[in-house]
């Protein structure tokens, strides 16, 4: 699970009366920054990551509107 996706899960677990501990796993190691011209253009991978982020933000907003958080 991506650390950015943890906010909604953590809030929902707290709403249930639990005390979750965030422990994201499977994160890639940081590489040294070597810029190339292609880094400044959109990619399908970036679009996918944007879709996931929007899904999580909308889910968080929906959970708040429903009173779960």
PyMOL Python script that loads the backbone (N, CA, C, O; Angstrom):
from pymol import cmd

cmd.read_pdbstr("""\
ATOM      1  N   UNK A   1       0.852  -1.180   0.000  1.00  0.00           N
ATOM      2  CA  UNK A   1       0.000   0.000   0.000  1.00  0.00           C
ATOM      3  C   UNK A   1       0.895   1.239   0.000  1.00  0.00           C
ATOM      4  O   UNK A   1       1.878   1.315   0.737  1.00  0.00           O
ATOM      5  N   UNK A   2       0.545   2.167  -0.810  1.00  0.00           N
ATOM      6  CA  UNK A   2       1.281   3.411  -0.918  1.00  0.00           C
ATOM      7  C   UNK A   2       1.016   4.271   0.317  1.00  0.00           C
ATOM      8  O   UNK A   2      -0.116   4.314   0.796  1.00  0.00           O
ATOM      9  N   UNK A   3       2.041   4.960   0.846  1.00  0.00           N
ATOM     10  CA  UNK A   3       1.819   5.796   2.035  1.00  0.00           C
ATOM     11  C   UNK A   3       0.740   6.836   1.843  1.00  0.00           C
ATOM     12  O   UNK A   3       0.066   7.216   2.801  1.00  0.00           O
ATOM     13  N   UNK A   4       0.564   7.306   0.610  1.00  0.00           N
ATOM     14  CA  UNK A   4      -0.479   8.301   0.361  1.00  0.00           C
ATOM     15  C   UNK A   4      -1.866   7.698   0.518  1.00  0.00           C
ATOM     16  O   UNK A   4      -2.825   8.425   0.779  1.00  0.00           O
ATOM     17  N   UNK A   5      -1.990   6.393   0.367  1.00  0.00           N
ATOM     18  CA  UNK A   5      -3.284   5.728   0.459  1.00  0.00           C
ATOM     19  C   UNK A   5      -3.645   5.386   1.901  1.00  0.00           C
ATOM     20  O   UNK A   5      -4.758   4.931   2.163  1.00  0.00           O
ATOM     21  N   UNK A   6      -2.737   5.593   2.826  1.00  0.00           N
ATOM     22  CA  UNK A   6      -2.975   5.200   4.201  1.00  0.00           C
ATOM     23  C   UNK A   6      -3.932   6.118   4.952  1.00  0.00           C
ATOM     24  O   UNK A   6      -4.544   5.687   5.929  1.00  0.00           O
ATOM     25  N   UNK A   7      -4.075   7.340   4.535  1.00  0.00           N
ATOM     26  CA  UNK A   7      -4.881   8.305   5.289  1.00  0.00           C
ATOM     27  C   UNK A   7      -6.310   7.823   5.486  1.00  0.00           C
ATOM     28  O   UNK A   7      -6.832   7.856   6.600  1.00  0.00           O
ATOM     29  N   UNK A   8      -6.940   7.377   4.411  1.00  0.00           N
ATOM     30  CA  UNK A   8      -8.331   6.929   4.516  1.00  0.00           C
ATOM     31  C   UNK A   8      -8.426   5.667   5.356  1.00  0.00           C
ATOM     32  O   UNK A   8      -9.304   5.561   6.212  1.00  0.00           O
ATOM     33  N   UNK A   9      -7.543   4.716   5.127  1.00  0.00           N
ATOM     34  CA  UNK A   9      -7.576   3.473   5.897  1.00  0.00           C
ATOM     35  C   UNK A   9      -7.358   3.740   7.382  1.00  0.00           C
ATOM     36  O   UNK A   9      -8.058   3.180   8.226  1.00  0.00           O
ATOM     37  N   UNK A  10      -6.392   4.593   7.702  1.00  0.00           N
ATOM     38  CA  UNK A  10      -6.117   4.911   9.106  1.00  0.00           C
ATOM     39  C   UNK A  10      -7.339   5.565   9.754  1.00  0.00           C
ATOM     40  O   UNK A  10      -7.711   5.216  10.874  1.00  0.00           O
ATOM     41  N   UNK A  11      -7.962   6.512   9.049  1.00  0.00           N
ATOM     42  CA  UNK A  11      -9.122   7.207   9.612  1.00  0.00           C
ATOM     43  C   UNK A  11     -10.288   6.248   9.829  1.00  0.00           C
ATOM     44  O   UNK A  11     -10.973   6.327  10.849  1.00  0.00           O
ATOM     45  N   UNK A  12     -10.517   5.344   8.880  1.00  0.00           N
ATOM     46  CA  UNK A  12     -11.617   4.397   9.027  1.00  0.00           C
ATOM     47  C   UNK A  12     -11.373   3.411  10.173  1.00  0.00           C
ATOM     48  O   UNK A  12     -12.307   3.055  10.892  1.00  0.00           O
ATOM     49  N   UNK A  13     -10.142   2.976  10.344  1.00  0.00           N
ATOM     50  CA  UNK A  13      -9.834   2.091  11.466  1.00  0.00           C
ATOM     51  C   UNK A  13     -10.015   2.816  12.800  1.00  0.00           C
ATOM     52  O   UNK A  13     -10.529   2.236  13.756  1.00  0.00           O
ATOM     53  N   UNK A  14      -9.594   4.082  12.867  1.00  0.00           N
ATOM     54  CA  UNK A  14      -9.789   4.857  14.096  1.00  0.00           C
ATOM     55  C   UNK A  14     -11.276   5.025  14.401  1.00  0.00           C
ATOM     56  O   UNK A  14     -11.687   4.959  15.560  1.00  0.00           O
ATOM     57  N   UNK A  15     -12.087   5.244  13.351  1.00  0.00           N
ATOM     58  CA  UNK A  15     -13.525   5.402  13.528  1.00  0.00           C
ATOM     59  C   UNK A  15     -14.137   4.140  14.137  1.00  0.00           C
ATOM     60  O   UNK A  15     -15.129   4.214  14.862  1.00  0.00           O
ATOM     61  N   UNK A  16     -13.542   2.986  13.841  1.00  0.00           N
ATOM     62  CA  UNK A  16     -14.014   1.722  14.387  1.00  0.00           C
ATOM     63  C   UNK A  16     -13.510   1.480  15.804  1.00  0.00           C
ATOM     64  O   UNK A  16     -13.823   0.454  16.407  1.00  0.00           O
ATOM     65  N   UNK A  17     -12.724   2.428  16.345  1.00  0.00           N
ATOM     66  CA  UNK A  17     -12.230   2.308  17.706  1.00  0.00           C
ATOM     67  C   UNK A  17     -10.892   1.602  17.825  1.00  0.00           C
ATOM     68  O   UNK A  17     -10.464   1.268  18.930  1.00  0.00           O
ATOM     69  N   UNK A  18     -10.235   1.372  16.717  1.00  0.00           N
ATOM     70  CA  UNK A  18      -8.932   0.714  16.731  1.00  0.00           C
ATOM     71  C   UNK A  18      -7.824   1.749  16.738  1.00  0.00           C
ATOM     72  O   UNK A  18      -8.060   2.927  16.469  1.00  0.00           O
ATOM     73  N   UNK A  19      -6.626   1.311  17.044  1.00  0.00           N
ATOM     74  CA  UNK A  19      -5.449   2.185  17.029  1.00  0.00           C
ATOM     75  C   UNK A  19      -4.445   1.637  16.024  1.00  0.00           C
ATOM     76  O   UNK A  19      -3.509   0.937  16.409  1.00  0.00           O
ATOM     77  N   UNK A  20      -4.623   1.944  14.747  1.00  0.00           N
ATOM     78  CA  UNK A  20      -3.742   1.382  13.721  1.00  0.00           C
ATOM     79  C   UNK A  20      -2.342   1.993  13.770  1.00  0.00           C
ATOM     80  O   UNK A  20      -2.153   3.125  14.217  1.00  0.00           O
ATOM     81  N   UNK A  21      -1.381   1.223  13.305  1.00  0.00           N
ATOM     82  CA  UNK A  21      -0.006   1.688  13.177  1.00  0.00           C
ATOM     83  C   UNK A  21       0.339   1.628  11.699  1.00  0.00           C
ATOM     84  O   UNK A  21       0.283   0.561  11.086  1.00  0.00           O
ATOM     85  N   UNK A  22       0.695   2.765  11.127  1.00  0.00           N
ATOM     86  CA  UNK A  22       1.038   2.809   9.700  1.00  0.00           C
ATOM     87  C   UNK A  22       2.394   2.159   9.482  1.00  0.00           C
ATOM     88  O   UNK A  22       3.389   2.559  10.085  1.00  0.00           O
ATOM     89  N   UNK A  23       2.425   1.165   8.624  1.00  0.00           N
ATOM     90  CA  UNK A  23       3.673   0.477   8.324  1.00  0.00           C
ATOM     91  C   UNK A  23       3.707   0.112   6.846  1.00  0.00           C
ATOM     92  O   UNK A  23       3.531  -1.055   6.496  1.00  0.00           O
ATOM     93  N   UNK A  24       3.933   1.099   5.965  1.00  0.00           N
ATOM     94  CA  UNK A  24       3.957   0.799   4.540  1.00  0.00           C
ATOM     95  C   UNK A  24       5.158  -0.078   4.191  1.00  0.00           C
ATOM     96  O   UNK A  24       6.237   0.084   4.761  1.00  0.00           O
ATOM     97  N   UNK A  25       4.969  -0.988   3.271  1.00  0.00           N
ATOM     98  CA  UNK A  25       6.046  -1.886   2.839  1.00  0.00           C
ATOM     99  C   UNK A  25       6.115  -1.889   1.328  1.00  0.00           C
ATOM    100  O   UNK A  25       5.203  -1.417   0.649  1.00  0.00           O
ATOM    101  N   UNK A  26       7.188  -2.417   0.816  1.00  0.00           N
ATOM    102  CA  UNK A  26       7.333  -2.556  -0.618  1.00  0.00           C
ATOM    103  C   UNK A  26       7.669  -1.273  -1.343  1.00  0.00           C
ATOM    104  O   UNK A  26       7.404  -1.150  -2.539  1.00  0.00           O
ATOM    105  N   UNK A  27       8.251  -0.312  -0.638  1.00  0.00           N
ATOM    106  CA  UNK A  27       8.618   0.946  -1.287  1.00  0.00           C
ATOM    107  C   UNK A  27       9.981   0.800  -1.959  1.00  0.00           C
ATOM    108  O   UNK A  27      10.903   0.240  -1.364  1.00  0.00           O
ATOM    109  N   UNK A  28      10.120   1.287  -3.170  1.00  0.00           N
ATOM    110  CA  UNK A  28      11.412   1.197  -3.842  1.00  0.00           C
ATOM    111  C   UNK A  28      12.437   2.124  -3.195  1.00  0.00           C
ATOM    112  O   UNK A  28      12.087   3.172  -2.651  1.00  0.00           O
ATOM    113  N   UNK A  29      13.679   1.734  -3.260  1.00  0.00           N
ATOM    114  CA  UNK A  29      14.764   2.553  -2.720  1.00  0.00           C
ATOM    115  C   UNK A  29      14.955   3.793  -3.593  1.00  0.00           C
ATOM    116  O   UNK A  29      14.766   3.740  -4.808  1.00  0.00           O
ATOM    117  N   UNK A  30      15.322   4.884  -2.976  1.00  0.00           N
ATOM    118  CA  UNK A  30      15.580   6.113  -3.725  1.00  0.00           C
ATOM    119  C   UNK A  30      16.872   5.964  -4.530  1.00  0.00           C
ATOM    120  O   UNK A  30      17.872   5.447  -4.033  1.00  0.00           O
ATOM    121  N   UNK A  31      16.831   6.415  -5.747  1.00  0.00           N
ATOM    122  CA  UNK A  31      18.012   6.406  -6.591  1.00  0.00           C
ATOM    123  C   UNK A  31      18.567   7.822  -6.665  1.00  0.00           C
ATOM    124  O   UNK A  31      17.867   8.789  -6.366  1.00  0.00           O
ATOM    125  N   UNK A  32      19.807   7.935  -7.059  1.00  0.00           N
ATOM    126  CA  UNK A  32      20.385   9.268  -7.208  1.00  0.00           C
ATOM    127  C   UNK A  32      19.643   9.992  -8.326  1.00  0.00           C
ATOM    128  O   UNK A  32      19.275   9.395  -9.338  1.00  0.00           O
ATOM    129  N   UNK A  33      19.435  11.266  -8.127  1.00  0.00           N
ATOM    130  CA  UNK A  33      18.685  12.066  -9.095  1.00  0.00           C
ATOM    131  C   UNK A  33      19.527  12.322 -10.333  1.00  0.00           C
ATOM    132  O   UNK A  33      20.519  13.049 -10.277  1.00  0.00           O
ATOM    133  N   UNK A  34      19.137  11.732 -11.433  1.00  0.00           N
ATOM    134  CA  UNK A  34      19.766  11.990 -12.724  1.00  0.00           C
ATOM    135  C   UNK A  34      18.640  12.361 -13.674  1.00  0.00           C
ATOM    136  O   UNK A  34      17.872  11.499 -14.102  1.00  0.00           O
ATOM    137  N   UNK A  35      18.543  13.629 -14.000  1.00  0.00           N
ATOM    138  CA  UNK A  35      17.449  14.120 -14.812  1.00  0.00           C
ATOM    139  C   UNK A  35      17.704  13.840 -16.281  1.00  0.00           C
ATOM    140  O   UNK A  35      18.842  13.882 -16.748  1.00  0.00           O
ATOM    141  N   UNK A  36      16.636  13.557 -16.997  1.00  0.00           N
ATOM    142  CA  UNK A  36      16.713  13.421 -18.446  1.00  0.00           C
ATOM    143  C   UNK A  36      15.545  14.211 -19.043  1.00  0.00           C
ATOM    144  O   UNK A  36      14.584  14.506 -18.333  1.00  0.00           O
ATOM    145  N   UNK A  37      15.607  14.552 -20.308  1.00  0.00           N
ATOM    146  CA  UNK A  37      14.519  15.333 -20.920  1.00  0.00           C
ATOM    147  C   UNK A  37      13.153  14.655 -20.815  1.00  0.00           C
ATOM    148  O   UNK A  37      12.139  15.343 -20.701  1.00  0.00           O
ATOM    149  N   UNK A  38      13.106  13.337 -20.852  1.00  0.00           N
ATOM    150  CA  UNK A  38      11.815  12.642 -20.787  1.00  0.00           C
ATOM    151  C   UNK A  38      11.139  12.771 -19.422  1.00  0.00           C
ATOM    152  O   UNK A  38       9.943  12.502 -19.303  1.00  0.00           O
ATOM    153  N   UNK A  39      11.880  13.177 -18.395  1.00  0.00           N
ATOM    154  CA  UNK A  39      11.295  13.360 -17.068  1.00  0.00           C
ATOM    155  C   UNK A  39      10.319  14.533 -17.016  1.00  0.00           C
ATOM    156  O   UNK A  39       9.536  14.645 -16.073  1.00  0.00           O
ATOM    157  N   UNK A  40      10.358  15.405 -18.016  1.00  0.00           N
ATOM    158  CA  UNK A  40       9.531  16.603 -18.015  1.00  0.00           C
ATOM    159  C   UNK A  40       8.278  16.464 -18.877  1.00  0.00           C
ATOM    160  O   UNK A  40       7.567  17.445 -19.098  1.00  0.00           O
ATOM    161  N   UNK A  41       8.003  15.254 -19.364  1.00  0.00           N
ATOM    162  CA  UNK A  41       6.828  14.994 -20.182  1.00  0.00           C
ATOM    163  C   UNK A  41       5.931  13.978 -19.492  1.00  0.00           C
ATOM    164  O   UNK A  41       6.427  13.095 -18.791  1.00  0.00           O
ATOM    165  N   UNK A  42       4.616  14.087 -19.679  1.00  0.00           N
ATOM    166  CA  UNK A  42       3.696  13.141 -19.045  1.00  0.00           C
ATOM    167  C   UNK A  42       3.948  11.707 -19.521  1.00  0.00           C
ATOM    168  O   UNK A  42       4.412  11.477 -20.638  1.00  0.00           O
ATOM    169  N   UNK A  43       3.632  10.763 -18.651  1.00  0.00           N
ATOM    170  CA  UNK A  43       3.765   9.356 -19.011  1.00  0.00           C
ATOM    171  C   UNK A  43       2.512   8.611 -18.564  1.00  0.00           C
ATOM    172  O   UNK A  43       1.739   9.113 -17.747  1.00  0.00           O
ATOM    173  N   UNK A  44       2.319   7.419 -19.101  1.00  0.00           N
ATOM    174  CA  UNK A  44       1.159   6.623 -18.706  1.00  0.00           C
ATOM    175  C   UNK A  44       1.260   6.220 -17.236  1.00  0.00           C
ATOM    176  O   UNK A  44       0.241   6.119 -16.553  1.00  0.00           O
ATOM    177  N   UNK A  45       2.464   5.993 -16.749  1.00  0.00           N
ATOM    178  CA  UNK A  45       2.655   5.634 -15.341  1.00  0.00           C
ATOM    179  C   UNK A  45       2.226   6.790 -14.424  1.00  0.00           C
ATOM    180  O   UNK A  45       1.585   6.571 -13.396  1.00  0.00           O
ATOM    181  N   UNK A  46       2.581   7.998 -14.803  1.00  0.00           N
ATOM    182  CA  UNK A  46       2.182   9.174 -14.016  1.00  0.00           C
ATOM    183  C   UNK A  46       0.677   9.366 -14.038  1.00  0.00           C
ATOM    184  O   UNK A  46       0.084   9.736 -13.025  1.00  0.00           O
ATOM    185  N   UNK A  47       0.054   9.117 -15.181  1.00  0.00           N
ATOM    186  CA  UNK A  47      -1.394   9.222 -15.276  1.00  0.00           C
ATOM    187  C   UNK A  47      -2.066   8.193 -14.363  1.00  0.00           C
ATOM    188  O   UNK A  47      -3.064   8.497 -13.710  1.00  0.00           O
ATOM    189  N   UNK A  48      -1.525   6.991 -14.321  1.00  0.00           N
ATOM    190  CA  UNK A  48      -2.063   5.949 -13.444  1.00  0.00           C
ATOM    191  C   UNK A  48      -1.934   6.350 -11.976  1.00  0.00           C
ATOM    192  O   UNK A  48      -2.870   6.165 -11.198  1.00  0.00           O
ATOM    193  N   UNK A  49      -0.792   6.892 -11.600  1.00  0.00           N
ATOM    194  CA  UNK A  49      -0.593   7.333 -10.222  1.00  0.00           C
ATOM    195  C   UNK A  49      -1.557   8.467  -9.865  1.00  0.00           C
ATOM    196  O   UNK A  49      -2.051   8.530  -8.739  1.00  0.00           O
ATOM    197  N   UNK A  50      -1.823   9.359 -10.816  1.00  0.00           N
ATOM    198  CA  UNK A  50      -2.781  10.439 -10.596  1.00  0.00           C
ATOM    199  C   UNK A  50      -4.180   9.879 -10.393  1.00  0.00           C
ATOM    200  O   UNK A  50      -4.924  10.357  -9.537  1.00  0.00           O
ATOM    201  N   UNK A  51      -4.543   8.863 -11.179  1.00  0.00           N
ATOM    202  CA  UNK A  51      -5.848   8.223 -11.026  1.00  0.00           C
ATOM    203  C   UNK A  51      -5.992   7.600  -9.638  1.00  0.00           C
ATOM    204  O   UNK A  51      -7.042   7.734  -9.009  1.00  0.00           O
ATOM    205  N   UNK A  52      -4.966   6.930  -9.161  1.00  0.00           N
ATOM    206  CA  UNK A  52      -5.005   6.310  -7.829  1.00  0.00           C
ATOM    207  C   UNK A  52      -5.154   7.382  -6.750  1.00  0.00           C
ATOM    208  O   UNK A  52      -5.937   7.216  -5.815  1.00  0.00           O
ATOM    209  N   UNK A  53      -4.404   8.479  -6.876  1.00  0.00           N
ATOM    210  CA  UNK A  53      -4.479   9.556  -5.886  1.00  0.00           C
ATOM    211  C   UNK A  53      -5.873  10.172  -5.864  1.00  0.00           C
ATOM    212  O   UNK A  53      -6.426  10.402  -4.788  1.00  0.00           O
ATOM    213  N   UNK A  54      -6.449  10.442  -7.026  1.00  0.00           N
ATOM    214  CA  UNK A  54      -7.802  11.017  -7.083  1.00  0.00           C
ATOM    215  C   UNK A  54      -8.833  10.069  -6.479  1.00  0.00           C
ATOM    216  O   UNK A  54      -9.750  10.504  -5.783  1.00  0.00           O
ATOM    217  N   UNK A  55      -8.682   8.784  -6.745  1.00  0.00           N
ATOM    218  CA  UNK A  55      -9.582   7.787  -6.172  1.00  0.00           C
ATOM    219  C   UNK A  55      -9.535   7.834  -4.647  1.00  0.00           C
ATOM    220  O   UNK A  55     -10.575   7.794  -3.990  1.00  0.00           O
ATOM    221  N   UNK A  56      -8.341   7.919  -4.089  1.00  0.00           N
ATOM    222  CA  UNK A  56      -8.192   7.961  -2.630  1.00  0.00           C
ATOM    223  C   UNK A  56      -8.753   9.257  -2.046  1.00  0.00           C
ATOM    224  O   UNK A  56      -9.412   9.229  -1.007  1.00  0.00           O
ATOM    225  N   UNK A  57      -8.498  10.389  -2.701  1.00  0.00           N
ATOM    226  CA  UNK A  57      -9.031  11.659  -2.198  1.00  0.00           C
ATOM    227  C   UNK A  57     -10.556  11.674  -2.242  1.00  0.00           C
ATOM    228  O   UNK A  57     -11.201  12.153  -1.310  1.00  0.00           O
ATOM    229  N   UNK A  58     -11.129  11.155  -3.316  1.00  0.00           N
ATOM    230  CA  UNK A  58     -12.588  11.083  -3.404  1.00  0.00           C
ATOM    231  C   UNK A  58     -13.152  10.112  -2.363  1.00  0.00           C
ATOM    232  O   UNK A  58     -14.200  10.374  -1.774  1.00  0.00           O
ATOM    233  N   UNK A  59     -12.465   9.001  -2.139  1.00  0.00           N
ATOM    234  CA  UNK A  59     -12.901   8.050  -1.115  1.00  0.00           C
ATOM    235  C   UNK A  59     -12.841   8.658   0.274  1.00  0.00           C
ATOM    236  O   UNK A  59     -13.730   8.425   1.093  1.00  0.00           O
ATOM    237  N   UNK A  60     -11.804   9.433   0.546  1.00  0.00           N
ATOM    238  CA  UNK A  60     -11.667  10.111   1.837  1.00  0.00           C
ATOM    239  C   UNK A  60     -12.784  11.139   2.015  1.00  0.00           C
ATOM    240  O   UNK A  60     -13.379  11.233   3.089  1.00  0.00           O
ATOM    241  N   UNK A  61     -13.067  11.908   0.963  1.00  0.00           N
ATOM    242  CA  UNK A  61     -14.146  12.900   1.032  1.00  0.00           C
ATOM    243  C   UNK A  61     -15.494  12.215   1.236  1.00  0.00           C
ATOM    244  O   UNK A  61     -16.312  12.692   2.022  1.00  0.00           O
ATOM    245  N   UNK A  62     -15.734  11.110   0.545  1.00  0.00           N
ATOM    246  CA  UNK A  62     -16.989  10.380   0.679  1.00  0.00           C
ATOM    247  C   UNK A  62     -17.149   9.832   2.101  1.00  0.00           C
ATOM    248  O   UNK A  62     -18.234   9.906   2.678  1.00  0.00           O
ATOM    249  N   UNK A  63     -16.076   9.286   2.661  1.00  0.00           N
ATOM    250  CA  UNK A  63     -16.132   8.753   4.015  1.00  0.00           C
ATOM    251  C   UNK A  63     -16.441   9.872   5.017  1.00  0.00           C
ATOM    252  O   UNK A  63     -17.176   9.660   5.981  1.00  0.00           O
ATOM    253  N   UNK A  64     -15.883  11.049   4.789  1.00  0.00           N
ATOM    254  CA  UNK A  64     -16.177  12.193   5.678  1.00  0.00           C
ATOM    255  C   UNK A  64     -17.631  12.634   5.535  1.00  0.00           C
ATOM    256  O   UNK A  64     -18.294  12.917   6.532  1.00  0.00           O
ATOM    257  N   UNK A  65     -18.128  12.693   4.301  1.00  0.00           N
ATOM    258  CA  UNK A  65     -19.521  13.094   4.089  1.00  0.00           C
ATOM    259  C   UNK A  65     -20.489  12.103   4.723  1.00  0.00           C
ATOM    260  O   UNK A  65     -21.542  12.497   5.225  1.00  0.00           O
ATOM    261  N   UNK A  66     -20.143  10.834   4.703  1.00  0.00           N
ATOM    262  CA  UNK A  66     -21.016   9.801   5.282  1.00  0.00           C
ATOM    263  C   UNK A  66     -20.899   9.712   6.798  1.00  0.00           C
ATOM    264  O   UNK A  66     -21.675   9.008   7.444  1.00  0.00           O
ATOM    265  N   UNK A  67     -19.929  10.428   7.365  1.00  0.00           N
ATOM    266  CA  UNK A  67     -19.760  10.428   8.810  1.00  0.00           C
ATOM    267  C   UNK A  67     -18.933   9.285   9.350  1.00  0.00           C
ATOM    268  O   UNK A  67     -18.957   9.020  10.552  1.00  0.00           O
ATOM    269  N   UNK A  68     -18.199   8.599   8.485  1.00  0.00           N
ATOM    270  CA  UNK A  68     -17.349   7.498   8.926  1.00  0.00           C
ATOM    271  C   UNK A  68     -16.024   7.981   9.491  1.00  0.00           C
ATOM    272  O   UNK A  68     -15.320   7.237  10.175  1.00  0.00           O
ATOM    273  N   UNK A  69     -15.692   9.221   9.205  1.00  0.00           N
ATOM    274  CA  UNK A  69     -14.412   9.768   9.675  1.00  0.00           C
ATOM    275  C   UNK A  69     -14.709  11.051  10.429  1.00  0.00           C
ATOM    276  O   UNK A  69     -13.790  11.703  10.925  1.00  0.00           O
TER     277      UNK A  69
END
""", "prot")
cmd.dss("prot")
cmd.show_as("cartoon", "prot")
cmd.util.cbc("prot")
cmd.orient("prot")
